[in-house]
Amino acid sequence: MTFELAPELQRDCIELANWPLCKVLLMNDSQYPWFILVPTVPGLREIIDLDEQQQTQFWQESKQLSELLMSVFTPDKLNVAALGNMVPQLHVHHIARFEDDAAWPKPVWGVNPAKAYTEAQLVELKKALAL
């Protein structure tokens, strides 16, 4: 069995990087700095499906992404969540939230239609993140 990114994540996200365990994705919605970590192990649905070494690596990568988002965006709150109700493949959202963002204080899902990043925005974002 080989790893394949869920079709919904392929459709809705931009791949930014491949870290030792995870793909780093950007949700293509410029209203929020919204990133997703996806462990590249086939068949995962839950964090507990990772073996002990993979869990350690996953939490290190989640911490790395979280610290990067806090440093680059200085949000009011960082939301980190693994829901998987719509996309069962294990993926963990890391969303920098601001009290003046389009959905605050509600969850970002379905509040407003997505606004895709422009090429210029993507260039600036990648430069700021150094990914």
C-alpha positions as a Python dict, from the first residue, in 0.01 Angstrom:
ca = {
    (1, 'M'): (0, 0, 0),
    (2, 'T'): (136, 343, -95),
    (3, 'F'): (46, 682, 46),
    (4, 'E'): (-204, 888, -151),
    (5, 'L'): (-333, 1227, -42),
    (6, 'A'): (-712, 1230, -1),
    (7, 'P'): (-885, 1377, -308),
    (8, 'E'): (-1053, 1648, -99),
    (9, 'L'): (-716, 1766, 32),
    (10, 'Q'): (-570, 1756, -320),
    (11, 'R'): (-860, 1969, -441),
    (12, 'D'): (-869, 2224, -159),
    (13, 'C'): (-502, 2263, -64),
    (14, 'I'): (-164, 2370, -196),
    (15, 'E'): (133, 2150, -110),
    (16, 'L'): (408, 2357, 51),
    (17, 'A'): (662, 2109, 186),
    (18, 'N'): (747, 1750, 266),
    (19, 'W'): (883, 1708, 616),
    (20, 'P'): (1024, 1379, 749),
    (21, 'L'): (677, 1243, 835),
    (22, 'C'): (419, 1489, 704),
    (23, 'K'): (316, 1684, 401),
    (24, 'V'): (261, 2050, 488),
    (25, 'L'): (-46, 2181, 309),
    (26, 'L'): (-200, 2526, 285),
    (27, 'M'): (-578, 2545, 262),
    (28, 'N'): (-646, 2757, -46),
    (29, 'D'): (-848, 3014, 147),
    (30, 'S'): (-672, 3347, 193),
    (31, 'Q'): (-912, 3455, 469),
    (32, 'Y'): (-716, 3252, 725),
    (33, 'P'): (-357, 3127, 765),
    (34, 'W'): (-479, 2765, 755),
    (35, 'F'): (-227, 2483, 734),
    (36, 'I'): (-268, 2107, 746),
    (37, 'L'): (-20, 1835, 840),
    (38, 'V'): (-79, 1498, 677),
    (39, 'P'): (140, 1205, 787),
    (40, 'T'): (252, 1021, 473),
    (41, 'V'): (181, 675, 612),
    (42, 'P'): (-82, 480, 413),
    (43, 'G'): (-418, 403, 568),
    (44, 'L'): (-408, 628, 874),
    (45, 'R'): (-731, 753, 1025),
    (46, 'E'): (-635, 842, 1383),
    (47, 'I'): (-322, 973, 1558),
    (48, 'I'): (-319, 652, 1762),
    (49, 'D'): (-267, 461, 1434),
    (50, 'L'): (89, 601, 1423),
    (51, 'D'): (350, 389, 1595),
    (52, 'E'): (535, 537, 1893),
    (53, 'Q'): (825, 674, 1688),
    (54, 'Q'): (588, 823, 1430),
    (55, 'Q'): (379, 983, 1705),
    (56, 'T'): (690, 1148, 1846),
    (57, 'Q'): (787, 1273, 1500),
    (58, 'F'): (432, 1394, 1434),
    (59, 'W'): (421, 1598, 1757),
    (60, 'Q'): (762, 1747, 1677),
    (61, 'E'): (639, 1854, 1334),
    (62, 'S'): (313, 1990, 1478),
    (63, 'K'): (514, 2191, 1731),
    (64, 'Q'): (744, 2317, 1454),
    (65, 'L'): (450, 2429, 1241),
    (66, 'S'): (272, 2584, 1541),
    (67, 'E'): (580, 2783, 1642),
    (68, 'L'): (629, 2898, 1283),
    (69, 'L'): (269, 3019, 1260),
    (70, 'M'): (292, 3198, 1595),
    (71, 'S'): (615, 3367, 1486),
    (72, 'V'): (509, 3468, 1134),
    (73, 'F'): (144, 3562, 1197),
    (74, 'T'): (128, 3647, 1572),
    (75, 'P'): (-235, 3534, 1595),
    (76, 'D'): (-470, 3591, 1886),
    (77, 'K'): (-525, 3213, 1901),
    (78, 'L'): (-387, 2904, 1730),
    (79, 'N'): (-645, 2633, 1661),
    (80, 'V'): (-506, 2280, 1619),
    (81, 'A'): (-760, 2008, 1542),
    (82, 'A'): (-793, 1660, 1397),
    (83, 'L'): (-1160, 1609, 1314),
    (84, 'G'): (-1178, 1386, 1008),
    (85, 'N'): (-1555, 1379, 985),
    (86, 'M'): (-1555, 1477, 616),
    (87, 'V'): (-1207, 1349, 519),
    (88, 'P'): (-1123, 1031, 712),
    (89, 'Q'): (-751, 1035, 620),
    (90, 'L'): (-551, 1153, 920),
    (91, 'H'): (-481, 1525, 882),
    (92, 'V'): (-439, 1793, 1146),
    (93, 'H'): (-545, 2153, 1095),
    (94, 'H'): (-329, 2438, 1229),
    (95, 'I'): (-518, 2765, 1190),
    (96, 'A'): (-393, 3106, 1300),
    (97, 'R'): (-698, 3293, 1425),
    (98, 'F'): (-754, 3663, 1480),
    (99, 'E'): (-1031, 3842, 1664),
    (100, 'D'): (-1102, 4037, 1344),
    (101, 'D'): (-1096, 3742, 1101),
    (102, 'A'): (-1396, 3656, 884),
    (103, 'A'): (-1529, 3382, 1115),
    (104, 'W'): (-1423, 3487, 1467),
    (105, 'P'): (-1512, 3347, 1716),
    (106, 'K'): (-1680, 3061, 1528),
    (107, 'P'): (-1496, 2774, 1356),
    (108, 'V'): (-1375, 2860, 1005),
    (109, 'W'): (-1553, 2574, 829),
    (110, 'G'): (-1837, 2688, 606),
    (111, 'V'): (-1871, 3040, 748),
    (112, 'N'): (-1775, 3211, 422),
    (113, 'P'): (-1693, 3083, 74),
    (114, 'A'): (-1318, 3028, 29),
    (115, 'K'): (-1114, 3306, -131),
    (116, 'A'): (-828, 3149, -325),
    (117, 'Y'): (-478, 3288, -285),
    (118, 'T'): (-340, 3493, -571),
    (119, 'E'): (2, 3401, -708),
    (120, 'A'): (149, 3713, -548),
    (121, 'Q'): (3, 3619, -208),
    (122, 'L'): (147, 3268, -239),
    (123, 'V'): (492, 3403, -323),
    (124, 'E'): (484, 3634, -20),
    (125, 'L'): (352, 3362, 209),
    (126, 'K'): (616, 3109, 101),
    (127, 'K'): (884, 3373, 146),
    (128, 'A'): (763, 3460, 497),
    (129, 'L'): (742, 3094, 600),
    (130, 'A'): (1073, 2996, 436),
    (131, 'L'): (928, 2656, 344),
}
